[in-house]
Amino acid sequence: MVIFSEDGEKYLHVHALENQGNGPQASFETTFPESGVYKIWGQFQKEGNVFTIPFVVEVP
């Protein structure tokens, strides 16, 4: 995952936690540098196809 703060000043690059196998779920863990709105792009592969999915989260 790639994560940007709303103002574009903060950047995080997060990988899925290890040892998850090939199941339909993936877990990620990170610490946000401060409260605010963040845009997240997750990239996933299924059956050889790559999907990039955007998310928006608000960190209290």
Distance bins in CASP14 RR format, pairs under 12 A and 6 or more apart:
PFRMAT RR
TARGET T0000
AUTHOR 0000-0000-0000
RMODE 2
METHOD distances of the structure
MODEL  1
1 11 0 0 0 0 0 1 0 0 0 0 0
1 12 1 0 0 1 0 0 0 0 0 0 0
1 13 1 0 0 1 0 0 0 0 0 0 0
1 14 1 0 1 0 0 0 0 0 0 0 0
1 15 1 0 0 1 0 0 0 0 0 0 0
1 16 0 0 0 0 1 0 0 0 0 0 0
1 17 0 0 0 0 0 1 0 0 0 0 0
1 26 0 0 0 0 1 0 0 0 0 0 0
1 27 0 0 0 0 0 1 0 0 0 0 0
1 28 1 0 1 0 0 0 0 0 0 0 0
1 29 0 0 0 0 0 1 0 0 0 0 0
1 30 0 0 0 0 1 0 0 0 0 0 0
1 38 0 0 0 0 0 1 0 0 0 0 0
1 39 0 0 0 0 0 1 0 0 0 0 0
1 40 1 0 1 0 0 0 0 0 0 0 0
1 41 1 0 0 1 0 0 0 0 0 0 0
1 42 1 0 1 0 0 0 0 0 0 0 0
1 43 1 0 0 1 0 0 0 0 0 0 0
1 44 0 0 0 0 1 0 0 0 0 0 0
1 52 0 0 0 0 0 1 0 0 0 0 0
1 53 0 0 0 0 1 0 0 0 0 0 0
1 54 0 0 0 0 0 1 0 0 0 0 0
1 55 0 0 0 0 1 0 0 0 0 0 0
1 57 0 0 0 0 0 1 0 0 0 0 0
2 8 0 0 0 0 0 1 0 0 0 0 0
2 10 0 0 0 0 0 1 0 0 0 0 0
2 11 1 0 0 1 0 0 0 0 0 0 0
2 12 1 0 0 1 0 0 0 0 0 0 0
2 13 1 0 1 0 0 0 0 0 0 0 0
2 14 1 0 0 1 0 0 0 0 0 0 0
2 15 0 0 0 0 0 1 0 0 0 0 0
2 28 0 0 0 0 0 1 0 0 0 0 0
2 30 0 0 0 0 0 1 0 0 0 0 0
2 38 0 0 0 0 0 1 0 0 0 0 0
2 39 0 0 0 0 1 0 0 0 0 0 0
2 40 1 0 0 1 0 0 0 0 0 0 0
2 41 1 0 1 0 0 0 0 0 0 0 0
2 42 1 0 0 1 0 0 0 0 0 0 0
2 43 0 0 0 0 1 0 0 0 0 0 0
2 52 0 0 0 0 1 0 0 0 0 0 0
2 53 0 0 0 0 0 1 0 0 0 0 0
2 54 0 0 0 0 0 1 0 0 0 0 0
2 55 0 0 0 0 0 1 0 0 0 0 0
3 10 1 0 0 1 0 0 0 0 0 0 0
3 11 1 0 0 1 0 0 0 0 0 0 0
3 12 1 0 1 0 0 0 0 0 0 0 0
3 13 1 0 0 1 0 0 0 0 0 0 0
3 14 1 0 0 1 0 0 0 0 0 0 0
3 15 0 0 0 0 0 1 0 0 0 0 0
3 28 0 0 0 0 1 0 0 0 0 0 0
3 30 1 0 0 1 0 0 0 0 0 0 0
3 31 0 0 0 0 0 1 0 0 0 0 0
3 32 1 0 0 1 0 0 0 0 0 0 0
3 33 0 0 0 0 1 0 0 0 0 0 0
3 36 0 0 0 0 0 1 0 0 0 0 0
3 37 0 0 0 0 0 1 0 0 0 0 0
3 38 1 0 1 0 0 0 0 0 0 0 0
3 39 1 0 0 1 0 0 0 0 0 0 0
3 40 1 0 1 0 0 0 0 0 0 0 0
3 41 1 0 0 1 0 0 0 0 0 0 0
3 42 0 0 0 0 1 0 0 0 0 0 0
3 54 0 0 0 0 0 1 0 0 0 0 0
3 55 0 0 0 0 1 0 0 0 0 0 0
3 56 0 0 0 0 0 1 0 0 0 0 0
3 57 0 0 0 0 1 0 0 0 0 0 0
3 59 0 0 0 0 0 1 0 0 0 0 0
4 10 1 0 0 1 0 0 0 0 0 0 0
4 11 1 0 1 0 0 0 0 0 0 0 0
4 12 0 0 0 0 1 0 0 0 0 0 0
4 13 0 0 0 0 0 1 0 0 0 0 0
4 14 0 0 0 0 0 1 0 0 0 0 0
4 32 0 0 0 0 0 1 0 0 0 0 0
4 33 0 0 0 0 0 1 0 0 0 0 0
4 36 0 0 0 0 0 1 0 0 0 0 0
4 37 0 0 0 0 1 0 0 0 0 0 0
4 38 1 0 0 1 0 0 0 0 0 0 0
4 39 1 0 1 0 0 0 0 0 0 0 0
4 40 0 0 0 0 1 0 0 0 0 0 0
4 41 0 0 0 0 1 0 0 0 0 0 0
4 54 0 0 0 0 0 1 0 0 0 0 0
4 55 0 0 0 0 0 1 0 0 0 0 0
4 56 0 0 0 0 0 1 0 0 0 0 0
4 57 0 0 0 0 0 1 0 0 0 0 0
5 11 1 0 0 1 0 0 0 0 0 0 0
5 12 0 0 0 0 1 0 0 0 0 0 0
5 32 0 0 0 0 1 0 0 0 0 0 0
5 33 1 0 0 1 0 0 0 0 0 0 0
5 34 1 0 0 1 0 0 0 0 0 0 0
5 35 0 0 0 0 0 1 0 0 0 0 0
5 36 1 0 0 1 0 0 0 0 0 0 0
5 37 1 0 0 1 0 0 0 0 0 0 0
5 38 1 0 1 0 0 0 0 0 0 0 0
5 39 0 0 0 0 1 0 0 0 0 0 0
5 40 0 0 0 0 0 1 0 0 0 0 0
5 56 0 0 0 0 0 1 0 0 0 0 0
5 57 0 0 0 0 0 1 0 0 0 0 0
5 58 0 0 0 0 0 1 0 0 0 0 0
5 59 0 0 0 0 1 0 0 0 0 0 0
6 32 0 0 0 0 0 1 0 0 0 0 0
6 34 0 0 0 0 0 1 0 0 0 0 0
6 35 0 0 0 0 0 1 0 0 0 0 0
6 36 1 0 0 1 0 0 0 0 0 0 0
6 37 1 0 1 0 0 0 0 0 0 0 0
6 38 1 0 0 1 0 0 0 0 0 0 0
6 39 1 0 0 1 0 0 0 0 0 0 0
6 40 0 0 0 0 0 1 0 0 0 0 0
6 56 0 0 0 0 1 0 0 0 0 0 0
6 57 0 0 0 0 0 1 0 0 0 0 0
6 58 0 0 0 0 1 0 0 0 0 0 0
6 59 0 0 0 0 0 1 0 0 0 0 0
7 33 0 0 0 0 0 1 0 0 0 0 0
7 34 0 0 0 0 0 1 0 0 0 0 0
7 36 0 0 0 0 1 0 0 0 0 0 0
7 37 0 0 0 0 1 0 0 0 0 0 0
7 38 0 0 0 0 0 1 0 0 0 0 0
7 39 0 0 0 0 0 1 0 0 0 0 0
8 33 0 0 0 0 0 1 0 0 0 0 0
8 36 0 0 0 0 0 1 0 0 0 0 0
8 37 0 0 0 0 0 1 0 0 0 0 0
8 38 0 0 0 0 1 0 0 0 0 0 0
8 39 0 0 0 0 1 0 0 0 0 0 0
9 33 0 0 0 0 1 0 0 0 0 0 0
9 34 0 0 0 0 1 0 0 0 0 0 0
9 36 0 0 0 0 0 1 0 0 0 0 0
9 38 0 0 0 0 0 1 0 0 0 0 0
10 30 0 0 0 0 0 1 0 0 0 0 0
10 31 0 0 0 0 0 1 0 0 0 0 0
10 32 1 0 0 1 0 0 0 0 0 0 0
10 33 1 0 1 0 0 0 0 0 0 0 0
10 34 1 0 0 1 0 0 0 0 0 0 0
10 35 0 0 0 0 0 1 0 0 0 0 0
10 36 0 0 0 0 1 0 0 0 0 0 0
10 37 0 0 0 0 0 1 0 0 0 0 0
10 38 1 0 0 1 0 0 0 0 0 0 0
10 39 0 0 0 0 0 1 0 0 0 0 0
10 59 0 0 0 0 0 1 0 0 0 0 0
11 30 0 0 0 0 0 1 0 0 0 0 0
11 32 0 0 0 0 0 1 0 0 0 0 0
11 33 0 0 0 0 1 0 0 0 0 0 0
11 38 0 0 0 0 0 1 0 0 0 0 0
11 39 0 0 0 0 0 1 0 0 0 0 0
11 40 0 0 0 0 0 1 0 0 0 0 0
11 41 0 0 0 0 0 1 0 0 0 0 0
12 28 0 0 0 0 0 1 0 0 0 0 0
12 29 0 0 0 0 0 1 0 0 0 0 0
12 30 1 0 1 0 0 0 0 0 0 0 0
12 31 0 0 0 0 1 0 0 0 0 0 0
12 32 1 0 0 1 0 0 0 0 0 0 0
12 33 1 0 0 1 0 0 0 0 0 0 0
12 34 0 0 0 0 0 1 0 0 0 0 0
12 38 0 0 0 0 1 0 0 0 0 0 0
12 39 0 0 0 0 0 1 0 0 0 0 0
12 40 0 0 0 0 1 0 0 0 0 0 0
12 41 0 0 0 0 0 1 0 0 0 0 0
12 42 0 0 0 0 0 1 0 0 0 0 0
12 57 0 0 0 0 0 1 0 0 0 0 0
12 59 0 0 0 0 0 1 0 0 0 0 0
13 28 0 0 0 0 0 1 0 0 0 0 0
13 30 0 0 0 0 1 0 0 0 0 0 0
13 40 0 0 0 0 0 1 0 0 0 0 0
13 41 0 0 0 0 0 1 0 0 0 0 0
13 42 0 0 0 0 0 1 0 0 0 0 0
13 43 0 0 0 0 0 1 0 0 0 0 0
14 26 0 0 0 0 0 1 0 0 0 0 0
14 27 0 0 0 0 0 1 0 0 0 0 0
14 28 1 0 1 0 0 0 0 0 0 0 0
14 29 1 0 0 1 0 0 0 0 0 0 0
14 30 1 0 1 0 0 0 0 0 0 0 0
14 31 0 0 0 0 1 0 0 0 0 0 0
14 32 0 0 0 0 0 1 0 0 0 0 0
14 38 0 0 0 0 0 1 0 0 0 0 0
14 40 0 0 0 0 1 0 0 0 0 0 0
14 41 0 0 0 0 0 1 0 0 0 0 0
14 42 0 0 0 0 1 0 0 0 0 0 0
14 43 0 0 0 0 0 1 0 0 0 0 0
14 55 0 0 0 0 0 1 0 0 0 0 0
15 26 0 0 0 0 1 0 0 0 0 0 0
15 27 0 0 0 0 0 1 0 0 0 0 0
15 28 1 0 0 1 0 0 0 0 0 0 0
15 29 0 0 0 0 1 0 0 0 0 0 0
15 30 0 0 0 0 1 0 0 0 0 0 0
15 42 0 0 0 0 0 1 0 0 0 0 0
15 43 0 0 0 0 0 1 0 0 0 0 0
16 22 0 0 0 0 0 1 0 0 0 0 0
16 23 0 0 0 0 0 1 0 0 0 0 0
16 25 0 0 0 0 1 0 0 0 0 0 0
16 26 1 0 1 0 0 0 0 0 0 0 0
16 27 1 0 0 1 0 0 0 0 0 0 0
16 28 1 0 1 0 0 0 0 0 0 0 0
16 29 0 0 0 0 1 0 0 0 0 0 0
16 30 0 0 0 0 0 1 0 0 0 0 0
16 42 0 0 0 0 1 0 0 0 0 0 0
16 43 0 0 0 0 0 1 0 0 0 0 0
16 44 0 0 0 0 1 0 0 0 0 0 0
16 45 0 0 0 0 0 1 0 0 0 0 0
17 25 0 0 0 0 0 1 0 0 0 0 0
17 26 1 0 0 1 0 0 0 0 0 0 0
17 27 1 0 1 0 0 0 0 0 0 0 0
17 28 1 0 0 1 0 0 0 0 0 0 0
17 29 1 0 0 1 0 0 0 0 0 0 0
17 30 0 0 0 0 0 1 0 0 0 0 0
18 26 0 0 0 0 0 1 0 0 0 0 0
18 27 0 0 0 0 0 1 0 0 0 0 0
18 28 0 0 0 0 0 1 0 0 0 0 0
18 29 0 0 0 0 0 1 0 0 0 0 0
19 26 0 0 0 0 0 1 0 0 0 0 0
19 27 0 0 0 0 0 1 0 0 0 0 0
20 26 1 0 0 1 0 0 0 0 0 0 0
20 27 1 0 0 1 0 0 0 0 0 0 0
20 28 0 0 0 0 0 1 0 0 0 0 0
20 29 0 0 0 0 0 1 0 0 0 0 0
20 44 0 0 0 0 0 1 0 0 0 0 0
21 27 0 0 0 0 0 1 0 0 0 0 0
22 44 0 0 0 0 0 1 0 0 0 0 0
22 45 0 0 0 0 1 0 0 0 0 0 0
22 46 0 0 0 0 1 0 0 0 0 0 0
22 47 0 0 0 0 0 1 0 0 0 0 0
22 48 0 0 0 0 0 1 0 0 0 0 0
23 44 0 0 0 0 0 1 0 0 0 0 0
23 45 0 0 0 0 0 1 0 0 0 0 0
23 46 0 0 0 0 1 0 0 0 0 0 0
24 44 0 0 0 0 1 0 0 0 0 0 0
24 46 0 0 0 0 1 0 0 0 0 0 0
24 47 0 0 0 0 0 1 0 0 0 0 0
25 44 0 0 0 0 0 1 0 0 0 0 0
26 42 0 0 0 0 1 0 0 0 0 0 0
26 43 0 0 0 0 0 1 0 0 0 0 0
26 44 1 0 0 1 0 0 0 0 0 0 0
26 45 0 0 0 0 0 1 0 0 0 0 0
26 46 0 0 0 0 0 1 0 0 0 0 0
26 51 0 0 0 0 0 1 0 0 0 0 0
26 53 0 0 0 0 0 1 0 0 0 0 0
28 40 0 0 0 0 1 0 0 0 0 0 0
28 42 0 0 0 0 1 0 0 0 0 0 0
28 43 0 0 0 0 0 1 0 0 0 0 0
28 44 0 0 0 0 0 1 0 0 0 0 0
28 55 0 0 0 0 0 1 0 0 0 0 0
28 57 0 0 0 0 0 1 0 0 0 0 0
30 38 0 0 0 0 1 0 0 0 0 0 0
30 40 0 0 0 0 1 0 0 0 0 0 0
30 57 0 0 0 0 0 1 0 0 0 0 0
30 59 0 0 0 0 0 1 0 0 0 0 0
31 38 0 0 0 0 0 1 0 0 0 0 0
31 59 0 0 0 0 1 0 0 0 0 0 0
32 38 1 0 0 1 0 0 0 0 0 0 0
32 40 0 0 0 0 0 1 0 0 0 0 0
32 57 0 0 0 0 1 0 0 0 0 0 0
32 58 0 0 0 0 0 1 0 0 0 0 0
32 59 1 0 1 0 0 0 0 0 0 0 0
32 60 0 0 0 0 1 0 0 0 0 0 0
33 59 0 0 0 0 1 0 0 0 0 0 0
34 59 1 0 0 1 0 0 0 0 0 0 0
34 60 0 0 0 0 0 1 0 0 0 0 0
35 57 0 0 0 0 0 1 0 0 0 0 0
35 58 0 0 0 0 1 0 0 0 0 0 0
35 59 1 0 1 0 0 0 0 0 0 0 0
35 60 1 0 1 0 0 0 0 0 0 0 0
36 56 0 0 0 0 0 1 0 0 0 0 0
36 57 0 0 0 0 1 0 0 0 0 0 0
36 58 1 0 0 1 0 0 0 0 0 0 0
36 59 1 0 1 0 0 0 0 0 0 0 0
36 60 0 0 0 0 1 0 0 0 0 0 0
37 55 0 0 0 0 0 1 0 0 0 0 0
37 56 1 0 0 1 0 0 0 0 0 0 0
37 57 1 0 0 1 0 0 0 0 0 0 0
37 58 1 0 1 0 0 0 0 0 0 0 0
37 59 1 0 0 1 0 0 0 0 0 0 0
37 60 0 0 0 0 0 1 0 0 0 0 0
38 54 0 0 0 0 0 1 0 0 0 0 0
38 55 0 0 0 0 1 0 0 0 0 0 0
38 56 1 0 0 1 0 0 0 0 0 0 0
38 57 1 0 1 0 0 0 0 0 0 0 0
38 58 1 0 0 1 0 0 0 0 0 0 0
38 59 1 0 0 1 0 0 0 0 0 0 0
38 60 0 0 0 0 0 1 0 0 0 0 0
39 53 0 0 0 0 0 1 0 0 0 0 0
39 54 1 0 0 1 0 0 0 0 0 0 0
39 55 1 0 0 1 0 0 0 0 0 0 0
39 56 1 0 1 0 0 0 0 0 0 0 0
39 57 0 0 0 0 1 0 0 0 0 0 0
39 58 0 0 0 0 0 1 0 0 0 0 0
39 59 0 0 0 0 0 1 0 0 0 0 0
40 52 0 0 0 0 0 1 0 0 0 0 0
40 53 0 0 0 0 1 0 0 0 0 0 0
40 54 1 0 0 1 0 0 0 0 0 0 0
40 55 1 0 1 0 0 0 0 0 0 0 0
40 56 1 0 0 1 0 0 0 0 0 0 0
40 57 1 0 0 1 0 0 0 0 0 0 0
40 58 0 0 0 0 0 1 0 0 0 0 0
40 59 0 0 0 0 0 1 0 0 0 0 0
41 50 0 0 0 0 0 1 0 0 0 0 0
41 51 0 0 0 0 0 1 0 0 0 0 0
41 52 1 0 1 0 0 0 0 0 0 0 0
41 53 1 0 0 1 0 0 0 0 0 0 0
41 54 1 0 1 0 0 0 0 0 0 0 0
41 55 1 0 0 1 0 0 0 0 0 0 0
41 56 0 0 0 0 0 1 0 0 0 0 0
42 50 0 0 0 0 0 1 0 0 0 0 0
42 51 0 0 0 0 1 0 0 0 0 0 0
42 52 1 0 0 1 0 0 0 0 0 0 0
42 53 1 0 1 0 0 0 0 0 0 0 0
42 54 1 0 0 1 0 0 0 0 0 0 0
42 55 1 0 0 1 0 0 0 0 0 0 0
43 49 0 0 0 0 0 1 0 0 0 0 0
43 50 1 0 0 1 0 0 0 0 0 0 0
43 51 1 0 0 1 0 0 0 0 0 0 0
43 52 1 0 1 0 0 0 0 0 0 0 0
43 53 1 0 0 1 0 0 0 0 0 0 0
43 54 0 0 0 0 0 1 0 0 0 0 0
43 55 0 0 0 0 0 1 0 0 0 0 0
44 50 1 0 0 1 0 0 0 0 0 0 0
44 51 1 0 1 0 0 0 0 0 0 0 0
44 52 0 0 0 0 1 0 0 0 0 0 0
44 53 1 0 0 1 0 0 0 0 0 0 0
44 55 0 0 0 0 0 1 0 0 0 0 0
45 51 1 0 0 1 0 0 0 0 0 0 0
45 52 0 0 0 0 0 1 0 0 0 0 0
45 53 0 0 0 0 0 1 0 0 0 0 0
46 53 0 0 0 0 0 1 0 0 0 0 0
END
